[in-house]
């Protein structure tokens, strides 16, 4: 199993039946493929849809139905479409149960930086600021390191997406929960050790005596 699939499968276990959820561009979009059986989640996109799903078949792509990143999507029966003002009203109004976002950095206080890519022109942070501030639960799905350098730091060196603390960080190595006390190591991935995770993390981790093994969907 590759790293991104492992992360997506673990994040999928965090959803509850009936959740209204937003998936960020990139790795987070994979999460929708791995929902446990019997769990129905309504996926929302900032550009104005509730009820999006993967394309049902080849050749079904339409330029009129895309996610926020411009990728073609499908829609479940009963899906709703609306303008971006309504969409961001849902986000800013606290109606989203959960959002899953990619991350460039997370710090010891649980702050996320995910919108400015060093050395690259980007159009802006898009909906990330609103999602981190407005969703009831924020999960960061990202690789633990980038080119061998830790992405979980004492302090973010990139601009923060929001000053709100995120609720959970899932990487290919571990599940980490930001708390008032700091970053708590909850689980390590199969085949990984606590020592490996600590070595790959620049922030201080609180390591309880009962660190679990990361479960994933089949």
Backbone bond lengths (Angstrom), bond angles and torsions (degrees), N, CA, C in turn:
res aa  C-N    CA-C-N  psi(-1)  N-CA   C-N-CA  omega(-1)  CA-C   N-CA-C  phi
1 X - - - 1.458 - - 1.535 109.14 -
2 X 1.335 117.33 128.41 1.465 119.15 179.93 1.524 110.16 -76.37
3 X 1.344 115.55 166.73 1.460 121.24 -173.27 1.526 112.47 -59.83
4 X 1.331 117.19 -45.01 1.462 120.19 -176.78 1.530 111.37 -64.40
5 X 1.330 116.64 -39.81 1.459 119.95 178.45 1.524 110.51 -64.82
6 X 1.329 116.88 -42.67 1.464 121.11 178.33 1.529 110.71 -58.17
7 X 1.328 115.98 -46.11 1.468 120.53 179.76 1.524 110.34 -62.37
8 X 1.330 116.57 -48.05 1.466 120.75 -177.40 1.524 111.57 -62.06
9 X 1.317 117.26 -41.11 1.467 120.31 -179.98 1.523 111.16 -65.43
10 X 1.330 116.79 -38.19 1.474 118.29 179.65 1.532 110.85 -70.33
11 X 1.318 116.89 -41.01 1.467 119.68 178.97 1.527 110.69 -62.32
12 X 1.328 116.98 -37.14 1.469 120.71 -178.19 1.520 112.34 -57.88
13 X 1.316 117.53 -26.20 1.460 120.95 179.98 1.520 112.96 -73.55
14 X 1.326 117.40 -9.32 1.463 121.53 -178.59 1.524 113.21 -85.69
15 X 1.331 118.03 -9.73 1.456 120.72 -177.28 1.529 111.69 -83.25
16 X 1.326 115.11 148.70 1.461 121.98 173.90 1.530 108.85 -112.57
17 X 1.311 115.45 153.97 1.459 120.48 179.96 1.526 110.17 -58.69
18 X 1.337 115.94 129.48 1.452 121.23 178.41 1.516 114.98 90.21
19 X 1.328 118.03 1.35 1.467 120.47 179.41 1.523 111.45 -60.80
20 X 1.332 115.57 143.68 1.463 122.58 166.41 1.516 105.93 -99.03
21 X 1.322 116.71 117.93 1.459 120.55 -167.92 1.514 111.92 -132.98
22 X 1.325 115.04 151.87 1.463 122.88 175.71 1.519 108.11 -122.43
23 X 1.310 116.30 133.76 1.461 121.94 177.25 1.519 109.44 -112.94
24 X 1.330 116.03 126.58 1.452 120.42 178.97 1.516 112.39 -69.40
25 X 1.318 115.23 170.40 1.463 122.17 -178.69 1.529 109.86 -69.58
26 X 1.326 116.39 145.32 1.466 120.58 175.74 1.515 111.65 91.64
27 X 1.317 115.90 -135.62 1.464 122.03 -176.00 1.530 113.59 -49.40
28 X 1.331 120.16 -44.26 1.472 119.39 -177.62 1.528 114.57 -57.09
29 X 1.321 118.35 -28.42 1.463 119.39 -178.97 1.531 111.89 -64.60
30 X 1.336 117.44 -22.06 1.465 120.75 179.61 1.521 112.18 -67.80
31 X 1.330 116.81 -22.88 1.464 121.04 -174.29 1.530 111.30 -58.23
32 X 1.329 117.61 -36.31 1.462 121.41 -176.62 1.526 112.53 -60.44
33 X 1.323 117.58 -22.03 1.467 120.52 -178.46 1.529 112.51 -75.02
34 X 1.322 116.95 -18.57 1.459 119.61 -166.63 1.527 113.91 -120.49
35 X 1.324 117.35 24.66 1.460 119.73 177.57 1.529 109.95 -63.14
36 X 1.327 117.15 137.45 1.472 119.48 177.52 1.519 111.28 -61.20
37 X 1.315 116.89 153.98 1.462 121.86 178.59 1.529 110.07 -59.18
38 X 1.333 115.55 139.11 1.445 120.36 177.58 1.512 114.92 85.80
39 X 1.341 117.41 0.81 1.458 121.89 179.05 1.528 108.82 -105.72
40 X 1.316 116.70 117.07 1.458 121.97 176.54 1.524 108.78 -105.68
41 X 1.325 115.87 122.51 1.464 122.16 -179.73 1.519 108.30 -122.18
42 X 1.327 116.26 137.60 1.457 121.60 178.61 1.530 108.14 -98.77
43 X 1.328 116.25 111.79 1.452 121.05 -175.31 1.524 110.96 -91.06
44 X 1.325 114.98 130.67 1.454 123.23 -178.58 1.524 109.42 -111.75
45 X 1.309 116.41 146.67 1.463 121.57 175.30 1.516 109.48 -125.24
46 X 1.340 116.51 143.41 1.467 120.68 -174.60 1.519 113.51 -58.92
47 X 1.330 117.45 -27.09 1.459 119.01 -177.39 1.524 112.81 -78.85
48 X 1.359 117.92 -0.84 1.449 119.02 168.14 1.509 117.88 115.56
49 X 1.330 118.49 54.72 1.463 120.76 174.46 1.528 109.39 -151.13
50 X 1.319 115.63 142.12 1.465 122.68 165.74 1.517 106.48 -121.33
51 X 1.326 115.48 127.27 1.455 120.25 -179.25 1.512 113.37 108.83
52 X 1.325 117.31 24.55 1.466 118.48 178.80 1.526 110.09 -78.51
53 X 1.316 114.67 154.92 1.453 122.16 177.33 1.525 108.37 -149.97
54 X 1.331 115.66 172.91 1.459 119.66 176.52 1.521 109.55 -64.02
55 X 1.326 115.95 156.18 1.469 119.43 177.66 1.517 110.30 -57.54
56 X 1.334 118.35 132.08 1.465 120.70 -176.22 1.528 113.73 -70.70
57 X 1.325 117.37 -23.46 1.464 119.67 -177.82 1.525 109.69 -161.91
58 X 1.333 115.85 160.76 1.458 120.73 176.08 1.525 109.82 -63.36
59 X 1.323 115.60 141.70 1.447 120.50 178.56 1.514 114.05 86.71
60 X 1.349 116.91 1.83 1.466 119.91 -177.74 1.521 112.86 -93.18
61 X 1.335 116.97 1.34 1.468 120.05 -177.76 1.521 111.31 -64.49
62 X 1.331 115.50 141.65 1.454 121.63 176.77 1.517 108.76 -138.40
63 X 1.334 115.83 137.34 1.466 119.83 178.65 1.522 111.58 -67.31
64 X 1.317 117.33 -13.72 1.465 121.44 -179.52 1.524 113.28 -88.91
65 X 1.330 117.31 -6.66 1.468 120.32 -178.19 1.525 108.58 -134.42
66 X 1.332 114.95 97.45 1.469 120.80 -177.84 1.522 109.13 -136.36
67 X 1.356 115.00 164.52 1.453 119.36 172.03 1.523 109.33 -84.81
68 X 1.332 117.40 -174.97 1.461 121.07 -175.75 1.519 112.73 -65.61
69 X 1.331 116.86 -20.39 1.458 120.31 178.04 1.515 113.61 -90.53
70 X 1.350 117.49 0.29 1.450 121.33 179.45 1.514 114.73 88.95
71 X 1.340 117.99 5.74 1.467 120.82 179.57 1.524 110.01 -84.58
72 X 1.329 117.75 140.05 1.466 120.30 -179.78 1.531 111.45 -62.45
73 X 1.324 116.57 142.22 1.456 122.28 178.72 1.519 109.75 -135.10
74 X 1.313 115.84 169.53 1.447 121.85 170.46 1.524 109.23 -106.67
75 X 1.329 116.77 -178.18 1.454 121.28 179.16 1.524 109.15 -141.78
76 X 1.326 115.84 139.18 1.456 120.27 179.06 1.531 109.35 -76.26
77 X 1.326 118.42 158.81 1.470 119.88 173.89 1.532 110.31 -56.89
78 X 1.324 115.96 132.32 1.451 119.98 -179.26 1.512 114.21 88.25
79 X 1.326 118.03 3.81 1.466 120.85 178.05 1.522 110.26 -60.24
80 X 1.327 115.47 151.22 1.463 121.11 -179.32 1.516 110.00 -118.15
81 X 1.315 116.35 139.72 1.462 120.83 174.65 1.522 108.72 -120.68
82 X 1.323 115.94 149.86 1.462 121.57 -175.68 1.515 108.35 -160.72
83 X 1.322 117.05 174.47 1.457 119.06 -177.43 1.527 110.99 -79.78
84 X 1.333 115.49 169.22 1.467 120.18 -175.45 1.524 111.85 -67.73
85 X 1.334 117.94 -26.01 1.465 119.93 177.44 1.527 110.31 -63.58
86 X 1.328 116.69 -44.17 1.459 120.97 176.55 1.522 110.54 -64.94
87 X 1.325 115.80 -40.87 1.453 120.49 -178.45 1.524 111.56 -60.77
88 X 1.335 115.91 -46.70 1.461 118.78 179.94 1.525 111.98 -74.88
89 X 1.327 116.89 -21.88 1.450 119.47 171.91 1.524 111.26 -64.49
90 X 1.337 116.40 -39.26 1.460 120.98 175.43 1.523 111.17 -62.83
91 X 1.333 115.34 -43.74 1.463 120.11 -177.67 1.527 110.78 -68.01
92 X 1.316 116.24 -52.03 1.466 120.57 -176.06 1.519 111.92 -70.93
93 X 1.314 116.81 -22.75 1.454 120.46 -179.95 1.515 114.58 -83.03
94 X 1.334 117.15 0.62 1.456 120.55 176.99 1.513 114.88 80.06
95 X 1.344 117.39 23.86 1.459 120.26 -176.51 1.529 113.84 -90.65
96 X 1.323 117.97 -13.26 1.461 120.78 177.66 1.525 109.68 -78.49
97 X 1.331 116.54 130.44 1.462 119.96 177.28 1.518 111.98 -73.69
98 X 1.315 116.35 -37.47 1.466 119.56 -176.28 1.518 109.96 -155.68
99 X 1.313 115.92 145.99 1.461 121.30 168.75 1.521 108.46 -127.64
100 X 1.324 116.13 143.22 1.461 122.26 175.93 1.518 107.29 -116.14
101 X 1.326 116.53 121.38 1.453 121.54 -175.87 1.521 110.79 -125.98
102 X 1.326 115.94 148.49 1.449 120.10 170.29 1.522 109.96 -73.37
103 X 1.312 116.46 166.78 1.457 119.24 -178.88 1.516 112.24 -143.74
104 X 1.317 115.51 143.93 1.464 121.48 170.53 1.522 110.36 -93.69
105 X 1.342 116.07 -37.54 1.462 121.75 178.55 1.531 109.33 -150.70
106 X 1.330 115.27 149.45 1.458 122.95 167.67 1.524 106.50 -134.64
107 X 1.350 117.12 140.66 1.463 118.48 -177.74 1.525 112.00 -109.01
108 X 1.338 115.15 -179.58 1.458 121.48 -175.27 1.519 113.34 -61.01
109 X 1.317 117.24 -24.19 1.458 121.09 179.48 1.531 112.23 -91.43
110 X 1.336 116.15 4.24 1.452 120.49 178.47 1.510 114.38 81.74
111 X 1.332 117.52 16.24 1.460 121.10 177.28 1.526 109.83 -80.21
112 X 1.324 115.41 143.30 1.462 122.32 -179.26 1.512 110.88 -106.94
113 X 1.329 116.46 138.39 1.465 123.20 168.22 1.524 106.38 -122.95
114 X 1.330 116.93 118.10 1.472 117.46 -175.41 1.521 114.53 -148.21
115 X 1.343 118.39 15.20 1.466 116.10 -174.50 1.521 114.18 -118.76
116 X 1.321 119.59 -21.88 1.467 120.34 -179.65 1.525 109.56 -104.46
117 X 1.310 116.00 114.41 1.459 120.96 179.12 1.524 108.33 -94.45
118 X 1.325 118.15 115.55 1.468 119.99 -177.21 1.523 112.39 -56.56
119 X 1.330 116.45 131.31 1.458 121.77 176.23 1.512 115.01 79.72
120 X 1.327 117.37 3.21 1.458 120.01 -179.22 1.520 110.15 -126.31
121 X 1.326 114.68 145.02 1.456 120.15 175.31 1.526 108.44 -81.50
122 X 1.317 116.39 124.57 1.456 120.33 176.57 1.527 108.21 -125.86
123 X 1.329 117.68 152.28 1.464 119.27 -175.52 1.522 114.25 -74.89
124 X 1.310 117.84 -7.38 1.466 120.55 -178.19 1.509 109.68 132.36
125 X 1.312 116.21 -177.28 1.458 119.43 -174.58 1.521 113.34 -81.94
126 X 1.326 118.03 -4.86 1.454 119.52 177.62 1.518 111.00 59.06
127 X 1.337 116.86 -132.98 1.460 120.29 -178.17 1.512 114.19 -91.46
128 X 1.339 118.24 2.03 1.467 120.42 -173.03 1.523 112.45 -59.26
129 X 1.342 117.71 -44.03 1.464 120.63 -179.71 1.524 110.31 -59.35
130 X 1.325 116.87 -45.59 1.459 120.73 -178.89 1.527 111.70 -66.91
131 X 1.319 116.05 -39.49 1.460 120.25 -178.61 1.524 111.57 -65.45
132 X 1.325 117.15 -44.77 1.461 119.61 -179.67 1.521 110.62 -65.89
133 X 1.319 116.85 -35.84 1.461 120.73 -178.41 1.525 112.89 -78.90
134 X 1.356 116.78 -31.36 1.449 119.35 -169.48 1.514 117.29 -103.22
135 X 1.326 118.65 -26.71 1.467 120.38 -177.01 1.526 110.61 -71.11
136 X 1.324 115.82 147.16 1.462 119.51 179.18 1.529 111.31 -66.02
137 X 1.317 117.01 -32.98 1.466 121.30 -179.13 1.525 108.75 -138.60
138 X 1.323 116.43 133.98 1.463 122.24 -178.27 1.528 109.06 -119.84
139 X 1.333 115.56 120.18 1.464 121.90 177.99 1.522 108.48 -114.07
140 X 1.317 116.74 129.82 1.460 122.05 177.17 1.526 108.20 -99.93
141 X 1.326 116.66 124.38 1.464 123.26 178.20 1.520 107.53 -114.24
142 X 1.328 117.52 110.21 1.459 120.36 -175.33 1.525 110.49 -155.84
143 X 1.319 116.40 161.53 1.453 120.16 172.87 1.529 109.27 -71.45
144 X 1.316 116.16 152.96 1.467 121.26 -173.82 1.523 111.91 -72.90
145 X 1.324 115.70 -31.90 1.462 121.12 179.92 1.518 109.86 -134.71
146 X 1.330 116.79 165.69 1.459 123.12 174.28 1.523 107.69 -132.84
147 X 1.318 116.40 117.02 1.463 121.92 -177.17 1.523 111.31 52.84
148 X 1.323 115.46 39.22 1.456 121.56 176.90 1.514 115.30 83.81
149 X 1.337 117.40 -4.07 1.459 120.99 -178.43 1.528 110.31 -101.21
150 X 1.336 118.26 137.90 1.471 120.89 -179.11 1.526 111.98 -60.91
151 X 1.328 115.18 145.08 1.464 121.20 174.27 1.526 111.53 -107.04
152 X 1.324 116.35 -8.07 1.459 121.54 175.52 1.525 106.69 -105.33
153 X 1.339 115.80 109.20 1.459 122.77 -165.65 1.526 111.52 -120.43
154 X 1.331 115.38 166.00 1.467 119.31 172.85 1.525 110.22 -64.42
155 X 1.331 116.48 -42.95 1.450 121.78 176.31 1.525 108.31 -140.82
156 X 1.302 117.25 138.02 1.456 120.37 176.64 1.522 109.85 -66.08
157 X 1.323 116.24 137.06 1.462 121.07 175.95 1.524 111.40 -95.92
158 X 1.314 117.33 -13.23 1.460 122.60 175.59 1.528 109.01 -96.26
159 X 1.333 117.77 160.01 1.466 120.12 179.04 1.530 111.54 -59.92
160 X 1.327 116.09 137.68 1.461 120.47 -179.91 1.534 110.85 -70.17
161 X 1.304 114.78 146.93 1.453 120.72 173.93 1.526 110.28 -76.17
162 X 1.318 116.86 -38.54 1.467 123.23 177.94 1.526 107.42 -161.17
163 X 1.318 116.41 162.84 1.469 120.11 179.14 1.525 111.78 -89.80
164 X 1.327 117.11 -3.43 1.465 120.21 176.42 1.518 110.80 -71.96
165 X 1.311 116.16 141.51 1.464 121.42 174.41 1.521 109.93 -75.05
166 X 1.324 117.10 133.96 1.463 120.32 175.98 1.526 109.14 -75.58
167 X 1.333 116.12 166.16 1.461 120.32 -173.23 1.523 113.84 -96.15
168 X 1.327 117.37 -28.92 1.461 119.84 -177.33 1.515 109.12 -157.81
169 X 1.334 115.79 144.94 1.466 121.97 175.31 1.517 107.27 -123.45
170 X 1.334 116.62 124.05 1.463 122.17 179.63 1.521 108.29 -118.53
171 X 1.328 115.87 122.32 1.463 121.78 176.02 1.524 108.84 -123.17
172 X 1.321 115.56 179.41 1.469 119.06 177.59 1.523 112.04 -73.03
173 X 1.338 117.13 -7.62 1.459 121.41 -179.58 1.521 113.47 -107.93
174 X 1.333 117.39 -28.04 1.457 118.19 -169.11 1.513 112.95 -163.30
175 X 1.323 114.52 165.43 1.461 123.58 167.45 1.523 106.80 -114.66
176 X 1.330 116.27 122.97 1.459 122.26 -174.65 1.516 108.75 -124.77
177 X 1.335 116.13 132.76 1.460 121.39 -179.94 1.528 110.71 -110.10
178 X 1.326 118.51 114.71 1.463 120.52 173.09 1.535 110.09 -70.48
179 X 1.328 116.42 131.20 1.459 121.85 -178.77 1.524 109.56 -135.26
180 X 1.328 116.17 177.98 1.466 120.72 175.74 1.529 111.20 -60.74
181 X 1.319 116.59 -28.62 1.472 120.86 -178.37 1.523 112.77 -84.93
182 X 1.334 116.16 -18.20 1.455 120.56 -176.88 1.518 110.89 134.60
183 X 1.319 116.82 -162.28 1.463 122.19 -177.86 1.523 109.92 -86.71
184 X 1.338 116.22 117.72 1.464 121.35 -178.12 1.527 109.25 -101.90
185 X 1.325 115.95 125.89 1.459 121.39 177.35 1.522 108.47 -79.46
186 X 1.339 116.22 110.11 1.457 120.83 -176.91 1.525 112.89 -92.90
187 X 1.338 116.52 -39.56 1.459 120.24 -176.39 1.525 109.92 -145.88
188 X 1.314 115.78 151.73 1.465 120.75 169.77 1.527 107.74 -116.52
189 X 1.321 116.20 150.54 1.459 120.43 -178.59 1.523 110.72 -69.57
190 X 1.334 117.02 154.18 1.465 119.65 176.74 1.529 111.25 -54.25
191 X 1.311 116.27 132.48 1.457 121.17 179.86 1.510 114.48 85.07
192 X 1.327 117.44 -3.29 1.466 121.89 178.24 1.527 109.52 -104.37
193 X 1.328 115.70 156.27 1.458 120.87 177.52 1.518 109.77 -113.98
194 X 1.326 115.50 160.44 1.458 120.49 175.49 1.525 109.84 -58.36
195 X 1.319 116.98 -41.50 1.472 121.08 -178.71 1.525 111.40 -60.69
196 X 1.330 117.73 -39.59 1.468 121.27 178.18 1.518 111.12 -62.50
197 X 1.335 116.01 -43.45 1.460 120.31 -178.87 1.527 110.33 -65.09
198 X 1.317 116.87 -44.97 1.466 120.83 179.47 1.521 110.64 -60.63
199 X 1.328 117.50 -41.59 1.462 121.64 -178.76 1.525 111.87 -65.89
200 X 1.334 116.91 -32.67 1.467 121.18 -177.38 1.526 112.52 -88.07
201 X 1.322 117.79 4.00 1.459 122.96 -175.68 1.524 109.83 -118.02
202 X 1.336 116.83 125.86 1.462 120.72 -179.21 1.524 112.05 -83.02
203 X 1.327 117.22 -20.91 1.467 121.21 176.41 1.525 109.22 -83.50
204 X 1.322 115.46 159.60 1.468 120.20 175.19 1.516 108.99 -77.33
205 X 1.328 116.68 132.37 1.454 121.99 178.11 1.521 110.44 -107.35
206 X 1.318 115.59 138.44 1.459 120.81 170.64 1.523 106.77 -87.68
207 X 1.322 116.82 119.86 1.466 121.42 -175.26 1.525 109.02 -110.35
208 X 1.316 117.49 103.26 1.466 120.11 177.73 1.527 110.63 -72.22
209 X 1.329 117.44 164.84 1.463 119.55 -178.90 1.518 114.39 -71.49
210 X 1.338 117.20 -13.56 1.473 120.35 -173.98 1.525 112.09 -117.85
211 X 1.332 117.98 46.10 1.466 120.90 177.71 1.530 109.27 -62.29
212 X 1.320 116.12 127.45 1.460 120.07 -176.95 1.516 112.56 -90.33
213 X 1.329 115.20 177.37 1.459 122.02 174.47 1.522 108.13 -100.30
214 X 1.309 116.86 134.48 1.458 122.50 -175.86 1.536 111.17 -61.58
215 X 1.334 118.13 117.88 1.470 119.36 173.63 1.518 109.66 -83.01
216 X 1.307 116.88 150.91 1.451 121.09 175.10 1.509 108.88 -136.88
217 X 1.321 116.53 158.35 1.457 119.72 176.40 1.512 109.36 -70.45
218 X 1.305 116.24 158.21 1.471 121.34 -178.27 1.515 110.59 -67.59
